[in-house]
Structure formats: structure tokens, C-alpha cells
Amino acid sequence: MDKDKIMQGVRLILEGVGEDIDREGLRETPLRVAKMYEEIFSGLNEDAAEHLSRTFASANSDIIVEKDITFYSTCEHHLMPFFGKAAIAYIPNGRVVGISKLARTVEVFAKRPQIQEQLTAQIADAIMQSLDTKGVIVAIEAEHTCMTMRGVKKPGTKTFTMVSRGVFENDAELRNMFLNMIK
């Protein structure tokens, strides 16, 4: 990440909106924003496969669900936050992963400029590929500040996305079981 470019860009934005970039409250803002971007976009430098690479043998072939995984991301269209909760289910194929690794996978993809639809698919695809599962399903419910603070201005509005792979794609009963489990 190029902190100098970010700081230069923030200065230009502040000047563009008519602010005095030399006033006390704004002097350190470009550096603070650069440091913040380093943190909130840290997923650009991470590979979810690393988190999913340590697996454990398991005879279990029943559904495993992790839900209420809080995340924060940034809309790539307006560079404004969106946030919410993710739920993941998978059916193992002889191997399972530590449950914290599912939450870490969400974080890797959430910490990138992103759209929710893509975020949902990236999580599902990473789990499907890295764990070689029989199937995976990911659901995300999020509030987008680009919609609640500007534009249509509808606070509290939530967007729900769901992606299914493997056995979840063609089995409506299995998808419904998942949806009932995450209610």
C-alpha cells in the first residue's frame, strides 16, 4: 500500500470540498486515513487459502454451520462502509477446518473494496476449493451506508445475498435446512 499516494489523495479531496487542509483538526487527517486504509484493506494482501490450509481428518459428513460472523467491508462503488453478518455451512469430505478459520476467511474478503454479491461468492468459492467439500453455502445480510447515508437514504435497509455450491446447489431441502438454522 502506498501511504504517500493515499495521503496526497485525501489532501486533494479535502481541498476539493473547500476545507483548509492546514487547520488544526485536519493536519493529521491524511496520515490517519492512510493508516486506516492499511487496516481496512488488509485483505488485498491476504490469501484465504492460507487460513483454510490446516485441516483435520473427520468421519463427520453432516452439515457444519457457523453463523453471526460480524464483518465490515467497503463498497467499491462509493468507498463507503457496508457491514453485517455472514453465515457459512459446509458438508465435509473427510476433512474439517478449525471454526475460527471460517471467520478469518470472511475477513480476508471483507477487507477489500468490494460488492456484497462478490463477497458472498468469494467466500463460498474459497471454502469449496480449499476444503474440497461436498458443498458449501454462504449467506450475508448487510447494511450499506452508501444507501443509508446518501442517495435514497433508507437507514436500516438490509441486503441479503446467498451463494450455494456443490450439493447445496440442487437440494432445496438442504438449503432450507440451512436457512432455518441461521434464523
C-alpha distance (Angstrom), angle and dihedral (degrees) to the residues before:
residue distance angle dihedral
M1 . . .
D2 3.79 . .
K3 3.82 106.7 .
D4 3.81 93.1 -176.7
K5 3.81 92.7 57.1
I6 3.80 91.2 47.5
M7 3.80 91.6 49.4
Q8 3.80 90.9 48.2
G9 3.81 90.2 50.1
V10 3.80 93.1 49.5
R11 3.80 90.4 50.7
L12 3.81 89.6 52.0
I13 3.80 92.0 49.3
L14 3.80 92.0 49.7
E15 3.79 91.0 48.5
G16 3.81 89.9 45.2
V17 3.80 92.5 56.9
G18 3.81 90.0 49.0
E19 3.81 101.2 -100.9
D20 3.77 126.7 144.5
I21 3.82 102.7 -120.3
D22 3.80 90.3 -162.1
R23 3.78 96.1 59.9
E24 3.79 115.5 112.9
G25 3.80 98.3 -108.1
L26 3.80 93.7 50.5
R27 3.82 104.1 38.8
E28 3.82 93.6 92.4
T29 3.81 96.4 32.4
P30 3.83 96.2 97.1
L31 3.82 90.7 54.6
R32 3.82 92.4 44.7
V33 3.81 90.9 51.0
A34 3.83 91.8 47.8
K35 3.81 90.4 52.3
M36 3.80 90.7 46.5
Y37 3.82 91.8 50.8
E38 3.79 89.5 50.9
E39 3.81 87.8 58.5
I40 3.80 102.0 38.4
F41 3.81 93.7 45.2
S42 3.82 96.0 41.7
G43 3.81 89.9 115.6
L44 3.81 88.8 74.5
N45 3.80 87.5 73.9
E46 3.81 97.4 43.1
D47 3.77 133.7 84.4
A48 3.81 116.0 -146.8
A49 3.81 89.6 -152.2
E50 3.82 88.8 70.7
H51 3.81 90.8 60.9
L52 3.79 92.0 44.9
S53 3.81 96.5 45.9
R54 3.81 97.9 87.3
T55 3.78 107.1 76.3
F56 3.78 136.1 164.2
A57 3.79 130.2 -139.5
S58 3.78 112.6 -105.5
A59 3.77 134.2 173.6
N60 3.81 88.1 -157.2
S61 3.77 113.2 114.7
D62 3.79 96.8 169.5
I63 3.77 125.5 109.0
I64 3.81 117.4 -76.7
V65 3.81 115.8 -158.4
E66 3.77 131.4 -170.0
K67 3.78 115.0 -178.5
D68 3.79 142.3 173.0
I69 3.81 92.7 42.8
T70 3.79 102.3 167.4
F71 3.80 115.7 -143.1
Y72 3.80 140.2 171.4
S73 3.77 122.4 -152.6
T74 3.80 140.0 165.6
C75 3.78 125.1 -115.4
E76 3.79 108.4 -123.5
H77 3.81 91.5 -148.2
H78 3.83 98.5 59.7
L79 3.83 103.4 7.2
M80 3.79 89.0 -121.6
P81 3.80 125.7 133.8
F82 3.75 127.2 -95.5
F83 3.76 120.7 -175.4
G84 3.74 141.4 176.0
K85 3.77 144.9 111.4
A86 3.77 133.3 -55.0
A87 3.79 129.4 -155.2
I88 3.79 123.5 -162.0
A89 3.79 131.3 -171.4
Y90 3.75 129.0 178.5
I91 3.75 138.7 171.8
P92 3.80 110.2 -135.5
N93 3.76 123.8 -130.5
G94 3.82 98.4 -151.6
R95 3.83 95.7 -52.4
V96 3.81 133.9 72.5
V97 3.78 131.7 -169.5
G98 3.81 128.5 -137.1
I99 3.79 108.5 -88.8
S100 3.80 94.3 -122.4
K101 3.80 88.1 62.1
L102 3.79 90.9 67.1
A103 3.82 90.4 56.7
R104 3.82 89.7 45.9
T105 3.79 89.5 53.2
V106 3.80 90.1 54.5
E107 3.83 89.0 50.6
V108 3.80 94.5 50.7
F109 3.79 92.4 57.4
A110 3.82 96.8 34.8
K111 3.80 90.8 57.0
R112 3.80 93.2 70.0
P113 3.79 133.2 77.7
Q114 3.76 96.6 -87.0
I115 3.78 152.5 152.8
Q116 3.78 119.3 -125.0
E117 3.79 94.8 -121.2
Q118 3.80 91.1 55.6
L119 3.81 92.6 43.7
T120 3.80 90.8 55.7
A121 3.81 92.9 49.5
Q122 3.81 94.5 44.8
I123 3.80 91.9 54.6
A124 3.81 92.5 48.1
D125 3.80 93.7 46.2
A126 3.81 94.0 47.8
I127 3.81 92.0 51.6
M128 3.80 93.4 44.0
Q129 3.81 92.9 49.8
S130 3.80 100.1 38.5
L131 3.79 97.7 43.2
D132 3.82 97.9 33.0
T133 3.80 87.8 -137.6
K134 3.79 126.4 -179.4
G135 3.78 86.5 -120.3
V136 3.78 144.9 -23.2
I137 3.78 134.9 -158.0
V138 3.79 127.3 -169.4
A139 3.80 127.2 -170.0
I140 3.78 125.4 -174.1
E141 3.78 129.6 -172.5
A142 3.79 115.2 -171.0
E143 3.77 145.0 164.7
H144 3.79 115.9 -134.6
T145 3.79 117.2 -149.2
C146 3.82 89.3 -160.0
M147 3.80 84.4 69.6
T148 3.79 100.7 34.4
M149 3.83 100.7 44.4
R150 3.80 100.2 34.9
G151 3.79 139.2 16.3
V152 3.80 109.7 21.0
K153 3.85 91.6 7.1
K154 3.81 100.2 -148.2
P155 3.84 107.2 154.9
G156 3.78 115.4 -160.4
T157 3.79 94.0 28.8
K158 3.80 110.4 137.8
T159 3.79 131.0 -158.9
F160 3.81 118.7 -147.6
T161 3.80 122.2 -159.0
M162 3.78 129.2 176.6
V163 3.80 131.9 -174.6
S164 3.79 125.6 -173.8
R165 3.77 129.9 -168.6
G166 3.80 134.2 -177.9
V167 3.82 117.0 -3.2
F168 3.82 91.4 -0.3
E169 3.82 91.5 63.9
N170 3.79 96.8 68.4
D171 3.80 102.5 24.1
A172 3.80 111.0 84.3
E173 3.81 91.1 179.0
L174 3.80 91.3 56.9
R175 3.83 91.4 47.5
N176 3.80 90.3 49.6
M177 3.82 90.7 49.3
F178 3.80 88.3 54.4
L179 3.81 92.9 47.9
N180 3.81 90.7 50.2
M181 3.81 91.1 49.3
I182 3.82 93.5 53.5
K183 3.82 96.6 46.6
